[in-house]
């Protein structure tokens, strides 16, 4: 899964990219090339993985991850770089919003910046639709096909929404319409997390700032979340460890680095859950879309396991923890389950898949 990091210039976007991925990219490193990007991998923090690892003492512990693509800042009216294929293929967008005074002391305007960025996404999508409709019209004049006619109908239906400044993610679409639009990788159709990048002095009242900046209505929109972080503070937190970090966070009124919540918000925005595999060799979190069947979840590990699927051996995370990691104890308590291929895997379950390699 992939998150596209986006924002207006000077929003602190690349600083957040570094925090998410552990990279050390200079914030002024973007050149003049159109569509220039940074890419990295973000690890999703999960206390359940830590606790399972403490129980099983594996040789290796693997957390869930997702790819992050950091696009150069999008100035108002300059959206050419949004055409970059690598960015358009992102599954969701993380919009970094300046919520601190600019270099000249100018007050932040998160609501206005969100509107400006959304406008650029909408206009980029509208340009794609207009170009495609022109080609469809020419094609249909030469030879009319049912597929082209249906595609034209769908694009004509959604175009007025964009012209009315409504993002595609806000529309209710039929399944066939969603399938028809998927190949266009429309940006305004992607789920989006607007992340306020706060000044250091605002961190203590961060939860109140969503309402303070008038973002309640935005947070309530479909496939949209509003979160917050302070890149300056998080940079300082990242340099501390153990008791020093805990004490620093406590002084700020925080129980954990805010960047962890941002990572979890991104994960949730992608519609993902995690199941776990455990053992002496490895404790690992596997990412799957919510609602995934057991056989398809097995395929996240390896296609051969899905192909030869026999059954899933499933234990709840809380049950395994209460049994101190002992599978025999879980069995004695009647908490060990055998599930078939159509069983829907739940977040946090520990799964072991039986399969026939000859299938």
MOWOTA-V409039 format. One line per field, one symbol per residue. ss: DSSP state (H for helix, E for strand, - for the rest). A space follows every 50 residues. Layout:
BEGIN
ss->???
END
This chain:
BEGIN
ss->-EEEEEE-----HHHHHHHHH---------------EEEEEEE---HHHH HHHHHH---EEE--EEEEEEE--------HHHH-HHHH---EEEEEEEE- ---------HHHHHHHHHHHHHHHHHHHHHHHHHHHHHHHHH---HHHHH HHHHHHHHHHHHH----HHH----HHHHHHHH----HHH-EEEEEEEE-H HHHHHHHHHHHH---HHHH----EEEEEE-HHHHHHHH---HHHHHHHHH HH-----HHHHHHHHHHHH--EEEEEE----EEEEEEEE---EHHHHHHH H-HHHHH-EEEEEEE-HHHHHH----HHHHHH----EEE----E-----E EEEEE----
END
